[in-house]
Amino acid sequence: MKIYDDKHIKNVVFVGAHNSGKTTLAETMLYEAGLINRRGSIESRNTVSDYHEVEQEKGNSVFATPLHTEWRNYKINIIDTPGLDDFIGEIISSIRVADSIVTVLNGQHGVEVGTEIIWNYIDRYRKPTLFVINQIDHPSAKFEESFKSITNLVGNNAVKIQYPLIVDGSQCIVDVLKMKMYKFLPEGGKPEKLEIPEDQKDTANYLHNELVEKAAENDEKLMELFFEKGSLNEDEMRKGIKAGMLNHELFPVFCMSALNDMGSGRLMGFIDNVAPAAADLEPEQSTDGKDIIPEKNKPTVLFIFKTVHQPNLGQVTFFKVKSGELKVNDKLVNSRNGETETFNQLFIMDGKDRKPVNKLTVGDIGATLKLKFTETNDTLAEPGHEMTIKPIQYPQPRYRKAISAVNNKDEEKLSEALKKIHSQDPTVVVSYSKEGKQLIVSCQGELHMAIVEWTLNNIHGIEVSFDKPKIAFRETIQRSSNANYRHKKQSGGAGQFAQVHMKIEPWFEGIDEPQGFNIRGKEEVDLPWGGKLVFYNCIVGGAIDQRYLPSVMKGILEVMEEGPLTGSYIRDVRVMVYDGKMHSVDSNDISFKIAGAHAFKEAFLNANPKLLEPTMELTVKVPEEMVGNVMTDLQSRRSIIQGIDSNDNYQILKCIAPEAELYGYSTDLRSLTQGRATFKSVFSSYQPVPNNVQKELVNH
């Protein structure tokens, strides 16, 4: 296989809403370049990109799939991504390693919800971006409306390179960069190159001049040249367009029909000649702020952006060469764990097909098998030149369920399978709730969870069931209370005896020391589950020997691990042990532990116990016209609106919401806003549960 230098390697990622035609476009580009001799289709389940069984079964992309094509002495690495934001992790990791983004729109709908969500990430990374309005030959296609939706998204820096035209019943594309018209046969393929018709020259000239001005704006020398000549030639325009894309201030717009092979060759030509390569971008930065220079004579550095576990292959690791060159049998060091990895094999991947290569140069994307110590987001570098590239930041999960194996014998197998799923998709987060005694899987949405279930069933052979996660309530008290407990047990030899008197009170930061007690000792315990226990030794006259007090506290802590209201953890209590009795023979540690536990439990129940619930700081981004419905829904969830900010055509709602009321919120919000709203949540604090809710929970 031909080895390309860094100036002739272009890495593009196809993004766009569901059904915009990304996979079909990738298939058409591979066909046009002669890398496949017939085009597959989604319906026939035989595309190069959607090769996973689950993708063929569901009829849509689930994973980001690296491919490549070769066009006029350039290598174009393509990553075809899913269109549903449940799989946003696949999209983000692909955007991270792309040099340019190709955003594909369905010409019938223009910018859709999925496009808006993805654009937020493109904009955050400020990646060079072009737009493709696809399906222009569909009877319901609306090119001008689609273009207007692009300008609404990115502003007036969107500029037409092409527009569609029907001439004598044939689909044509007018290209205002080359000032030519391409006329296609009904079956597509190589077009006939023609002069622009007379009745289109005014429109084409206007758009050409607009393109010239936009190109000139991005380079001072070009601007001077433009003022001097009044125009720019095609090469000068290409230079200005590239500069604008690199500045994230120019967004070229193309049109095509990927399904009927109209316009893909011209798009590939633009990617070759104009779209930035890795060497054109700002250098990647290490976590300590150093630039990683993308040159092949520099030390080799790789960034791992994707991991796949395949039943027949094991772990497949995808990487981008950030500097230097990687050769077969090279040894690199993983900066995260210091382990050395040997690259026994190197591949270019086209879907499931592997093409062995001997080396990969800076800017290229490749894969290898069976690395032992490496995961997504790791950096590998030459020994002595170790560094860590800033990791991909994945969004927080929005949907969670408790999971268990139907067959108890599969529990260990389930745990291992979920580790592999997380390794492959870091947006699937697995945790264990000690309080609820549940294994929790968190992900991006219902469909995402369905893919997790499918993978467990079909790849790992584990049947699972899902439940609602239990809420991690806390228990505390609202007033002071006294109690004493005598523990007495007599049997054959030595018996057990202990009596403990205590007072308990609510604790809060800054509280005054307790009054009316002779405080002889104080111990503060920062509880693992949050909050505090403050324990005072107030014993006078030796009623209880000093050595038994740790046992009393141990008994209290045991009760605090399983509160008497709902079995939840107790927090924020202070205890004054002020009296008691002991026996010279029968008293021991276990006796005082039991007495301390019983006295504390009794006092707790008499201290007006209160249930606390976890609340979340919720931020919802919602289109202006849908704010009312979303606010009404939030208020029905016992949420407290704390503020509203504006952001373009969106409103940002900030509120505090009980975690118990947010189960299924991802699905409900999507339904309420046709998928146009997004949200994120982080833990806020524990707050008292309303009395009616507490009563229901305690009686449950």
C-alpha positions as CSV (number, residue, x, y, z in Angstrom):
1,M,0.0,0.0,0.0
2,K,1.3,3.5,-0.9
3,I,2.7,5.5,2.0
4,Y,1.6,9.2,1.9
5,D,3.5,12.1,3.5
6,D,1.8,14.4,6.0
7,K,1.0,17.0,3.4
8,H,-1.1,14.5,1.4
9,I,-3.1,13.0,4.2
10,K,-6.4,14.5,5.1
11,N,-8.5,13.3,8.0
12,V,-12.2,14.1,7.8
13,V,-15.1,13.0,10.0
14,F,-18.6,12.8,8.6
15,V,-21.1,14.1,11.2
16,G,-24.8,15.0,10.9
17,A,-28.3,14.1,12.1
18,H,-29.8,10.6,11.7
19,N,-30.7,9.8,8.0
20,S,-28.6,12.6,6.6
21,G,-26.7,10.2,4.4
22,K,-23.2,10.0,6.0
23,T,-22.7,6.3,5.5
24,T,-24.0,6.4,2.0
25,L,-21.6,9.3,1.2
26,A,-18.7,7.3,2.6
27,E,-19.7,4.3,0.5
28,T,-19.9,6.4,-2.6
29,M,-16.5,8.0,-2.1
30,L,-14.9,4.6,-1.7
31,Y,-16.6,3.5,-4.9
32,E,-15.7,6.6,-6.9
33,A,-12.0,6.1,-5.8
34,G,-12.1,2.5,-7.0
35,L,-11.4,1.0,-3.6
36,I,-14.7,-1.0,-3.8
37,N,-16.2,-2.2,-7.1
38,R,-19.8,-2.0,-6.1
39,R,-21.7,0.2,-3.7
40,G,-23.5,-1.3,-0.7
41,S,-26.6,0.2,0.8
42,I,-28.1,0.6,4.3
43,E,-31.2,-1.4,3.2
44,S,-29.0,-4.3,1.9
45,R,-26.9,-4.2,5.1
46,N,-23.7,-4.4,3.2
47,T,-22.0,-1.0,3.5
48,V,-18.3,-1.0,4.4
49,S,-19.0,1.4,7.3
50,D,-22.0,-0.2,9.1
51,Y,-20.6,-3.7,9.4
52,H,-21.4,-4.4,13.0
53,E,-24.3,-6.9,13.5
54,V,-26.2,-4.5,15.7
55,E,-26.0,-1.7,13.1
56,Q,-27.3,-4.0,10.4
57,E,-30.1,-5.1,12.7
58,K,-31.1,-1.6,13.8
59,G,-30.6,0.0,10.4
60,N,-28.4,2.9,11.6
61,S,-24.8,3.7,12.6
62,V,-24.0,3.0,16.3
63,F,-20.2,3.2,16.2
64,A,-17.7,5.6,14.6
65,T,-16.0,3.6,11.8
66,P,-12.6,4.6,10.3
67,L,-12.3,4.2,6.5
68,H,-9.9,5.5,3.9
69,T,-10.0,6.4,0.3
70,E,-7.4,7.7,-2.2
71,W,-8.1,10.4,-4.7
72,R,-5.6,12.1,-7.0
73,N,-2.5,11.4,-5.0
74,Y,-4.1,12.2,-1.7
75,K,-5.1,9.8,1.1
76,I,-8.4,10.7,2.8
77,N,-9.1,9.1,6.1
78,I,-12.8,9.1,6.8
79,I,-14.5,8.5,10.1
80,D,-18.2,7.8,9.6
81,T,-20.1,8.6,12.8
82,P,-23.6,7.9,14.2
83,G,-26.3,10.5,13.8
84,L,-28.1,10.0,17.1
85,D,-26.8,11.9,20.2
86,D,-27.1,8.8,22.3
87,F,-23.8,7.9,20.7
88,I,-22.2,11.3,21.2
89,G,-19.1,9.8,22.7
90,E,-18.3,8.2,19.3
91,I,-18.8,11.5,17.6
92,I,-16.7,13.6,20.0
93,S,-13.7,11.2,19.9
94,S,-13.8,11.4,16.1
95,I,-14.1,15.2,16.0
96,R,-11.0,15.3,18.3
97,V,-8.7,13.5,15.8
98,A,-10.2,15.0,12.6
99,D,-8.5,17.8,10.6
100,S,-11.7,18.9,9.0
101,I,-15.4,18.2,9.7
102,V,-17.9,17.4,6.9
103,T,-21.3,18.1,8.3
104,V,-23.9,16.4,6.2
105,L,-27.5,17.7,6.0
106,N,-30.6,16.0,4.6
107,G,-31.7,18.4,1.9
108,Q,-35.3,17.9,2.9
109,H,-34.8,19.1,6.5
110,G,-31.6,21.2,6.6
111,V,-30.1,21.7,10.1
112,E,-31.8,19.3,12.5
113,V,-31.7,18.9,16.2
114,G,-28.8,16.4,15.9
115,T,-26.9,18.9,13.8
116,E,-27.3,21.5,16.4
117,I,-26.0,19.2,19.2
118,I,-23.0,18.1,17.2
119,W,-22.2,21.7,16.1
120,N,-21.7,22.7,19.8
121,Y,-18.8,20.2,20.0
122,I,-17.4,21.3,16.6
123,D,-17.5,24.9,17.7
124,R,-15.9,24.1,21.0
125,Y,-12.9,22.5,19.3
126,R,-13.0,25.2,16.5
127,K,-12.4,22.6,13.8
128,P,-12.4,23.5,10.1
129,T,-15.8,22.7,8.9
130,L,-17.7,22.4,5.6
131,F,-21.3,21.6,5.0
132,V,-22.8,19.2,2.4
133,I,-26.5,19.5,1.6
134,N,-27.3,16.0,0.5
135,Q,-30.2,14.4,-1.4
136,I,-30.6,17.4,-3.7
137,D,-32.4,15.2,-6.3
138,H,-35.1,14.2,-3.8
139,P,-38.5,15.7,-4.8
140,S,-38.9,17.3,-1.3
141,A,-35.3,18.8,-1.2
142,K,-35.2,22.5,-0.3
143,F,-31.7,23.7,-1.0
144,E,-32.2,27.4,-0.2
145,E,-34.1,26.7,3.0
146,S,-31.3,24.3,4.0
147,F,-28.7,26.9,3.3
148,K,-30.6,29.4,5.4
149,S,-30.7,27.0,8.3
150,I,-26.9,26.7,8.1
151,T,-26.5,30.5,8.3
152,N,-28.8,30.5,11.3
153,L,-26.5,28.0,12.9
154,V,-23.0,29.4,12.0
155,G,-23.8,33.0,10.9
156,N,-23.1,34.8,7.7
157,N,-19.7,33.1,7.2
158,A,-21.4,30.1,5.5
159,V,-20.7,30.5,1.8
160,K,-22.0,28.6,-1.2
161,I,-19.4,26.8,-3.3
162,Q,-22.2,25.1,-5.2
163,Y,-25.9,25.2,-5.8
164,P,-28.2,22.6,-7.5
165,L,-30.0,23.2,-10.8
166,I,-32.2,21.2,-13.1
167,V,-31.4,21.7,-16.8
168,D,-33.5,19.9,-19.5
169,G,-34.7,17.4,-16.8
170,S,-31.1,16.5,-15.7
171,Q,-29.7,17.1,-12.3
172,C,-26.9,19.7,-12.4
173,I,-24.6,21.4,-9.9
174,V,-23.2,24.9,-10.5
175,D,-19.8,25.3,-8.9
176,V,-19.0,29.0,-8.3
177,L,-15.3,28.3,-7.2
178,K,-14.5,26.7,-10.6
179,M,-17.3,28.6,-12.4
180,K,-18.4,25.4,-14.2
181,M,-21.6,23.4,-14.3
182,Y,-21.6,19.7,-13.8
183,K,-24.4,17.7,-15.5
184,F,-25.2,14.2,-14.3
185,L,-26.8,11.2,-15.9
186,P,-29.7,9.7,-13.9
187,E,-27.3,7.0,-12.6
188,G,-24.8,9.7,-11.5
189,G,-21.1,9.0,-11.8
190,K,-18.7,11.2,-13.7
191,P,-20.5,14.3,-14.8
192,E,-20.3,16.3,-18.0
193,K,-18.4,19.5,-17.4
194,L,-20.2,22.5,-19.1
195,E,-20.2,26.3,-19.1
196,I,-22.7,27.9,-16.8
197,P,-26.0,28.7,-18.7
198,E,-26.6,32.3,-19.7
199,D,-29.7,32.5,-17.4
200,Q,-27.5,31.5,-14.4
201,K,-24.5,33.7,-15.0
202,D,-25.7,36.6,-12.9
203,T,-26.4,34.4,-10.0
204,A,-23.2,32.5,-10.4
205,N,-21.1,35.7,-10.7
206,Y,-22.8,37.2,-7.6
207,L,-22.0,34.1,-5.6
208,H,-18.5,33.9,-7.1
209,N,-17.7,37.5,-6.0
210,E,-19.1,36.8,-2.6
211,L,-16.8,33.8,-2.3
212,V,-13.8,35.9,-3.5
213,E,-14.5,38.6,-0.8
214,K,-14.9,35.9,1.9
215,A,-11.7,34.3,0.8
216,A,-9.8,37.6,0.8
217,E,-11.0,38.5,4.3
218,N,-8.9,35.8,5.9
219,D,-5.5,36.7,4.6
220,E,-3.9,40.2,4.6
221,K,-1.9,39.6,1.4
222,L,-5.0,38.3,-0.4
223,M,-6.9,41.3,0.8
224,E,-4.3,43.6,-0.7
225,L,-4.3,41.6,-3.9
226,F,-8.1,41.8,-4.0
227,F,-8.1,45.6,-3.7
228,E,-5.4,45.8,-6.3
229,K,-6.9,43.4,-8.9
230,G,-10.6,43.5,-7.9
231,S,-10.6,39.7,-7.9
232,L,-8.7,36.5,-7.1
233,N,-7.8,33.5,-9.2
234,E,-8.8,30.0,-8.2
235,D,-5.5,29.2,-6.5
236,E,-5.7,32.4,-4.5
237,M,-9.3,31.7,-3.5
238,R,-8.3,28.2,-2.4
239,K,-5.7,29.7,-0.1
240,G,-8.1,32.2,1.4
241,I,-10.8,29.5,1.9
242,K,-8.3,27.3,3.7
243,A,-7.3,30.2,5.9
244,G,-10.9,31.0,6.7
245,M,-11.6,27.3,7.6
246,L,-8.5,27.3,9.8
247,N,-9.8,30.5,11.6
248,H,-13.1,28.8,12.0
249,E,-14.6,31.8,10.2
250,L,-15.5,30.4,6.8
251,F,-17.8,27.4,6.2
252,P,-18.0,26.3,2.6
253,V,-21.3,24.7,1.5
254,F,-21.6,22.0,-1.1
255,C,-24.5,20.1,-2.6
256,M,-24.8,16.5,-3.8
257,S,-26.7,13.3,-4.0
258,A,-24.7,10.6,-2.2
259,L,-27.3,7.9,-3.0
260,N,-27.2,8.6,-6.8
261,D,-23.4,9.4,-6.9
262,M,-23.7,13.0,-7.9
263,G,-21.0,15.4,-6.7
264,S,-18.8,13.1,-4.5
265,G,-15.7,13.4,-6.8
266,R,-15.8,17.2,-6.6
267,L,-16.1,17.0,-2.8
268,M,-13.1,14.7,-2.6
269,G,-11.2,17.2,-4.9
270,F,-11.9,20.0,-2.5
271,I,-10.8,18.0,0.5
272,D,-7.6,17.2,-1.3
273,N,-6.8,20.7,-2.5
274,V,-8.3,23.0,0.1
275,A,-9.4,21.3,3.4
276,P,-6.6,21.6,6.0
277,A,-4.2,18.7,6.8
278,A,-2.9,17.9,10.3
279,A,0.2,20.0,9.6
280,D,-2.0,23.1,9.0
281,L,-3.7,22.9,12.4
282,E,-2.6,24.4,15.7
283,P,-0.2,21.9,17.4
284,E,-1.8,19.6,19.9
285,Q,-0.9,20.4,23.5
286,S,0.3,18.1,26.3
287,T,-1.3,18.4,29.7
288,D,1.7,20.5,30.8
289,G,1.1,23.0,28.0
290,K,3.8,21.9,25.6
291,D,3.2,21.9,21.8
292,I,3.4,18.6,20.0
293,I,4.9,19.6,16.7
294,P,3.4,17.5,13.8
295,E,6.6,16.7,12.0
296,K,7.9,13.3,11.0
297,N,11.5,13.9,12.2
298,K,10.2,14.5,15.8
299,P,9.9,11.8,18.4
300,T,6.9,9.5,17.8
301,V,3.8,10.4,19.7
302,L,0.4,8.6,19.4
303,F,-3.0,9.5,20.7
304,I,-5.5,6.7,21.3
305,F,-9.0,7.8,20.4
306,K,-10.9,4.6,20.1
307,T,-10.9,1.1,21.4
308,V,-13.0,-1.8,20.0
309,H,-13.3,-5.3,21.4
310,Q,-14.0,-7.9,18.7
311,P,-14.8,-11.5,19.6
312,N,-12.5,-12.9,16.9
313,L,-9.7,-10.4,17.2
314,G,-9.6,-9.2,20.8
315,Q,-8.8,-5.5,21.4
316,V,-8.4,-3.3,18.4
317,T,-6.8,0.1,19.2
318,F,-7.2,3.1,16.9
319,F,-4.7,6.0,17.1
320,K,-3.6,9.1,15.4
321,V,0.1,9.7,14.8
322,K,0.7,13.2,16.4
323,S,4.4,13.4,15.6
324,G,7.2,11.3,14.2
325,E,6.7,7.9,12.4
326,L,5.5,4.6,13.7
327,K,7.0,1.4,12.3
328,V,6.2,-2.3,12.9
329,N,7.9,-3.6,16.1
330,D,8.4,-0.1,17.5
331,K,8.2,0.1,21.3
332,L,6.4,3.1,22.9
333,V,5.7,4.0,26.5
334,N,2.2,4.7,27.8
335,S,2.4,7.9,29.8
336,R,-0.5,6.9,32.1
337,N,1.0,3.8,33.5
338,G,4.6,3.7,32.3
339,E,4.1,0.4,30.6
340,T,5.9,-0.3,27.3
341,E,3.8,-1.5,24.3
342,T,5.2,-3.3,21.2
343,F,3.5,-2.6,17.9
344,N,3.7,-6.0,16.3
345,Q,1.2,-5.2,13.6
346,L,0.0,-2.0,12.0
347,F,-3.2,-1.6,9.9
348,I,-5.3,0.8,7.9
349,M,-8.9,-0.1,8.8
350,D,-11.8,0.0,6.4
351,G,-14.7,-1.1,8.5
352,K,-13.9,-4.7,9.4
353,D,-11.2,-5.0,6.7
354,R,-7.6,-4.7,7.8
355,K,-4.9,-3.7,5.4
356,P,-1.4,-4.3,6.9
357,V,1.2,-1.5,6.5
358,N,4.8,-1.3,7.6
359,K,4.7,2.2,8.9
360,L,2.4,5.2,9.5
361,T,3.6,8.8,9.4
362,V,2.6,11.9,11.3
363,G,-1.0,13.0,10.6
364,D,-2.1,9.4,9.7
365,I,-4.7,7.3,11.4
366,G,-4.2,3.6,12.0
367,A,-4.9,0.6,14.2
368,T,-3.1,-2.2,15.9
369,L,-4.1,-5.3,17.8
370,K,-3.6,-6.7,21.3
371,L,-2.0,-3.8,23.2
372,K,-1.9,-5.0,26.8
373,F,-2.0,-1.8,28.9
374,T,-3.6,0.8,26.7
375,E,-7.1,2.4,26.7
376,T,-8.9,5.2,24.9
377,N,-7.4,8.7,25.8
378,D,-3.9,7.3,26.4
379,T,-0.8,8.8,24.9
380,L,2.1,6.6,23.8
381,A,5.5,8.1,23.0
382,E,9.1,7.1,22.4
383,P,11.0,6.2,25.5
384,G,12.6,9.2,27.0
385,H,10.1,11.6,25.4
386,E,7.0,10.6,27.4
387,M,4.2,13.2,27.5
388,T,0.4,13.2,28.0
389,I,-1.9,14.7,25.4
390,K,-5.0,16.4,26.9
391,P,-7.7,13.8,27.1
392,I,-11.1,13.8,25.4
393,Q,-13.7,15.3,27.7
394,Y,-16.8,13.1,27.5
395,P,-20.3,14.4,28.5
396,Q,-21.8,13.2,31.8
397,P,-24.3,10.4,31.6
398,R,-28.0,11.4,31.4
399,Y,-29.7,8.0,31.8
400,R,-29.1,5.3,34.4
401,K,-30.5,2.0,35.4
402,A,-29.6,-0.8,37.9
403,I,-28.5,-3.9,36.1
404,S,-28.2,-7.5,37.2
405,A,-27.7,-10.9,35.5
406,V,-30.8,-13.0,35.3
407,N,-28.6,-16.0,36.2
408,N,-26.7,-15.4,39.4
409,K,-23.8,-17.4,38.0
410,D,-23.2,-14.7,35.4
411,E,-22.6,-11.9,37.8
412,E,-18.8,-12.0,37.5
413,K,-19.1,-12.5,33.8
414,L,-21.4,-9.4,33.7
415,S,-18.9,-7.3,35.5
416,E,-16.1,-8.2,33.0
417,A,-18.4,-7.6,30.1
418,L,-19.3,-4.1,31.3
419,K,-15.6,-3.3,31.8
420,K,-15.1,-4.0,28.1
421,I,-18.2,-2.0,27.1
422,H,-16.8,1.0,29.1
423,S,-13.4,0.5,27.5
424,Q,-15.0,0.7,24.1
425,D,-17.4,3.5,24.9
426,P,-16.3,5.7,27.9
427,T,-19.7,7.4,27.9
428,V,-21.0,4.1,29.4
429,V,-20.2,4.5,33.1
430,V,-20.4,1.5,35.5
431,S,-20.6,2.0,39.3
432,Y,-21.7,0.0,42.3
433,S,-24.1,1.6,44.8
434,K,-23.1,0.3,48.2
435,E,-26.3,1.7,49.8
436,G,-28.7,0.3,47.2
437,K,-26.6,-2.8,46.7
438,Q,-27.0,-2.3,43.0
439,L,-24.8,-2.3,40.0
440,I,-25.6,0.9,38.1
441,V,-25.1,1.5,34.4
442,S,-25.2,5.1,33.3
443,C,-25.2,6.2,29.6
444,Q,-26.7,8.9,27.2
445,G,-30.2,7.7,26.7
446,E,-32.7,4.8,26.2
447,L,-31.3,3.8,22.8
448,H,-27.8,3.8,24.2
449,M,-28.9,1.5,27.0
450,A,-30.7,-0.8,24.5
451,I,-27.3,-1.2,22.7
452,V,-25.6,-2.1,26.0
453,E,-28.3,-4.7,26.5
454,W,-28.0,-6.0,23.0
455,T,-24.2,-6.3,23.4
456,L,-24.5,-8.2,26.7
457,N,-27.0,-10.6,25.2
458,N,-25.6,-11.2,21.7
459,I,-21.8,-10.7,22.1
460,H,-21.3,-11.8,25.7
461,G,-24.2,-14.3,26.1
462,I,-25.5,-12.7,29.3
463,E,-29.2,-12.2,29.9
464,V,-29.8,-9.2,32.1
465,S,-32.6,-7.4,33.8
466,F,-32.9,-3.7,34.5
467,D,-34.4,-1.9,37.5
468,K,-34.9,1.6,38.8
469,P,-31.8,2.7,40.7
470,K,-32.5,3.2,44.4
471,I,-32.0,6.8,45.7
472,A,-29.2,7.3,48.2
473,F,-31.2,9.0,50.9
474,R,-29.7,10.2,54.2
475,E,-31.2,10.4,57.7
476,T,-30.7,13.0,60.3
477,I,-32.5,14.6,63.3
478,Q,-34.2,17.9,63.9
479,R,-34.1,18.3,67.7
480,S,-32.2,17.0,70.8
481,S,-33.2,13.8,72.6
482,N,-32.0,11.7,75.6
483,A,-31.9,8.0,76.0
484,N,-30.3,5.3,78.1
485,Y,-30.0,1.6,77.6
486,R,-29.0,-1.2,79.9
487,H,-27.6,-4.3,78.3
488,K,-27.6,-7.4,80.6
489,K,-27.0,-11.0,79.6
490,Q,-26.4,-13.8,82.0
491,S,-25.3,-17.3,80.9
492,G,-23.1,-20.0,82.4
493,G,-19.7,-18.2,83.0
494,A,-19.1,-14.5,82.6
495,G,-22.1,-12.5,81.6
496,Q,-22.5,-9.2,79.7
497,F,-23.3,-5.9,81.3
498,A,-23.3,-2.3,80.2
499,Q,-25.4,0.8,80.7
500,V,-25.1,4.0,78.6
501,H,-26.8,7.4,79.0
502,M,-26.5,9.8,76.1
503,K,-27.9,13.0,74.6
504,I,-28.0,13.5,70.8
505,E,-28.4,16.8,68.9
506,P,-28.3,18.0,65.3
507,W,-24.8,19.0,64.2
508,F,-24.0,21.8,61.7
509,E,-20.9,23.7,60.8
510,G,-20.1,26.5,63.3
511,I,-22.4,25.1,66.0
512,D,-21.5,26.1,69.6
513,E,-20.1,23.6,72.0
514,P,-22.8,21.7,74.1
515,Q,-23.8,23.4,77.3
516,G,-24.3,21.8,80.8
517,F,-21.7,19.0,80.3
518,N,-18.2,18.4,81.7
519,I,-16.5,17.7,78.3
520,R,-13.5,15.5,78.8
521,G,-12.9,14.5,75.3
522,K,-14.1,15.2,71.7
523,E,-13.8,13.2,68.5
524,E,-15.0,14.3,65.1
525,V,-15.6,11.6,62.5
526,D,-15.9,12.7,58.8
527,L,-18.3,10.1,57.6
528,P,-17.4,8.3,54.3
529,W,-21.0,9.0,53.0
530,G,-20.8,12.7,53.9
531,G,-21.6,14.8,57.0
532,K,-20.2,14.2,60.5
533,L,-20.5,12.4,63.8
534,V,-19.1,14.5,66.7
535,F,-18.7,12.3,69.8
536,Y,-18.2,13.8,73.3
537,N,-16.9,12.1,76.4
538,C,-18.8,13.7,79.2
539,I,-18.4,11.0,81.8
540,V,-17.7,12.1,85.4
541,G,-16.7,10.1,88.4
542,G,-15.6,7.1,86.4
543,A,-19.2,5.8,85.8
544,I,-17.9,4.2,82.6
545,D,-14.2,3.3,82.2
546,Q,-12.4,5.4,79.5
547,R,-11.5,2.2,77.6
548,Y,-15.1,1.4,76.8
549,L,-16.0,4.6,75.1
550,P,-14.5,3.6,71.6
551,S,-16.8,0.6,71.8
552,V,-19.8,2.9,72.5
553,M,-18.8,5.0,69.4
554,K,-18.4,1.9,67.3
555,G,-22.0,0.8,68.2
556,I,-23.3,4.3,67.2
557,L,-21.4,4.2,63.9
558,E,-22.9,0.8,63.1
559,V,-26.4,2.2,63.5
560,M,-25.5,5.2,61.4
561,E,-24.7,2.8,58.5
562,E,-28.3,1.7,58.5
563,G,-30.7,4.3,59.8
564,P,-34.0,3.2,61.4
565,L,-36.2,5.1,59.0
566,T,-35.3,3.7,55.6
567,G,-32.0,1.9,56.2
568,S,-30.1,4.9,54.8
569,Y,-26.9,6.4,56.2
570,I,-27.3,8.8,59.1
571,R,-25.3,12.1,59.1
572,D,-24.7,15.3,61.0
573,V,-25.3,14.2,64.6
574,R,-23.4,14.9,67.8
575,V,-23.5,12.6,70.8
576,M,-22.8,13.4,74.4
577,V,-22.2,10.3,76.5
578,Y,-22.6,11.6,80.1
579,D,-23.4,8.7,82.4
580,G,-23.7,4.9,82.7
581,K,-22.8,1.9,84.7
582,M,-20.4,-1.0,84.4
583,H,-19.6,-4.3,86.2
584,S,-16.2,-5.3,87.3
585,V,-16.5,-8.8,85.9
586,D,-19.3,-8.8,83.2
587,S,-18.6,-5.5,81.4
588,N,-16.6,-5.7,78.2
589,D,-16.3,-4.0,74.8
590,I,-19.1,-6.0,73.1
591,S,-21.5,-5.1,75.9
592,F,-20.8,-1.3,75.6
593,K,-21.0,-1.5,71.8
594,I,-24.5,-3.1,72.1
595,A,-25.6,-0.6,74.7
596,G,-24.3,2.4,72.7
597,A,-26.1,1.2,69.6
598,H,-29.5,0.7,71.3
599,A,-29.3,4.0,73.2
600,F,-28.4,5.9,70.0
601,K,-31.2,4.2,68.0
602,E,-33.8,5.0,70.7
603,A,-32.6,8.6,71.0
604,F,-32.6,9.0,67.2
605,L,-36.2,7.9,66.9
606,N,-37.2,10.4,69.6
607,A,-35.3,13.3,68.0
608,N,-37.8,14.1,65.2
609,P,-35.8,12.2,62.5
610,K,-35.8,13.7,59.1
611,L,-35.1,12.1,55.7
612,L,-32.7,13.9,53.3
613,E,-32.6,13.4,49.6
614,P,-29.9,14.1,47.1
615,T,-30.6,17.1,44.9
616,M,-29.0,17.9,41.5
617,E,-27.9,21.2,40.0
618,L,-29.7,20.9,36.6
619,T,-28.9,23.0,33.6
620,V,-31.4,22.7,30.7
621,K,-30.7,24.3,27.3
622,V,-34.1,24.7,25.5
623,P,-35.3,26.6,22.4
624,E,-37.1,29.8,23.4
625,E,-40.5,28.7,22.1
626,M,-40.5,25.6,24.3
627,V,-39.4,27.1,27.6
628,G,-42.9,27.2,29.1
629,N,-43.6,23.5,28.7
630,V,-40.1,22.6,30.1
631,M,-40.6,24.9,33.1
632,T,-44.0,23.4,33.8
633,D,-42.5,19.9,33.7
634,L,-39.6,20.9,36.0
635,Q,-42.0,22.4,38.6
636,S,-44.0,19.2,38.5
637,R,-40.7,17.4,39.5
638,R,-40.4,19.6,42.7
639,S,-37.6,21.6,41.0
640,I,-36.7,25.2,42.1
641,I,-35.9,27.5,39.2
642,Q,-32.8,29.6,40.2
643,G,-32.2,31.5,37.0
644,I,-32.7,31.9,33.3
645,D,-30.0,33.0,30.8
646,S,-30.2,33.6,27.1
647,N,-27.9,32.0,24.5
648,D,-28.8,32.8,20.8
649,N,-32.2,31.3,20.3
650,Y,-32.0,29.2,23.4
651,Q,-32.8,29.7,27.0
652,I,-30.6,28.2,29.7
653,L,-32.6,27.1,32.7
654,K,-30.8,26.6,36.0
655,C,-32.5,24.8,38.8
656,I,-32.2,22.5,41.8
657,A,-34.1,19.2,41.3
658,P,-34.5,16.1,43.6
659,E,-32.6,13.2,42.1
660,A,-35.6,11.0,42.7
661,E,-37.7,13.1,40.3
662,L,-35.2,12.9,37.5
663,Y,-35.5,9.2,36.6
664,G,-36.3,9.0,33.0
665,Y,-35.9,12.8,32.5
666,S,-33.7,12.3,29.4
667,T,-36.5,10.5,27.6
668,D,-39.2,12.9,28.8
669,L,-37.3,16.0,27.8
670,R,-36.6,14.6,24.4
671,S,-40.3,13.8,23.9
672,L,-41.3,17.3,25.2
673,T,-39.0,19.2,22.9
674,Q,-38.8,16.9,19.9
675,G,-35.2,16.2,20.9
676,R,-34.2,19.9,20.7
677,A,-33.3,20.4,24.4
678,T,-30.2,19.1,26.2
679,F,-29.4,19.0,29.8
680,K,-26.6,18.2,32.2
681,S,-26.7,17.6,36.0
682,V,-24.3,17.5,38.8
683,F,-24.8,16.7,42.5
684,S,-25.7,19.7,44.5
685,S,-26.5,18.8,48.2
686,Y,-28.8,16.9,50.5
687,Q,-32.1,18.6,51.3
688,P,-35.0,17.7,53.6
689,V,-37.7,15.5,52.0
690,P,-41.2,17.0,52.2
691,N,-43.3,15.4,55.0
692,N,-45.8,13.7,52.7
693,V,-42.9,12.1,50.6
694,Q,-41.1,11.1,53.8
695,K,-44.2,9.4,55.1
696,E,-44.6,7.5,51.9
697,L,-41.0,6.4,51.8
698,V,-40.9,5.3,55.5
699,N,-44.2,3.3,55.1
700,H,-43.0,1.7,51.8
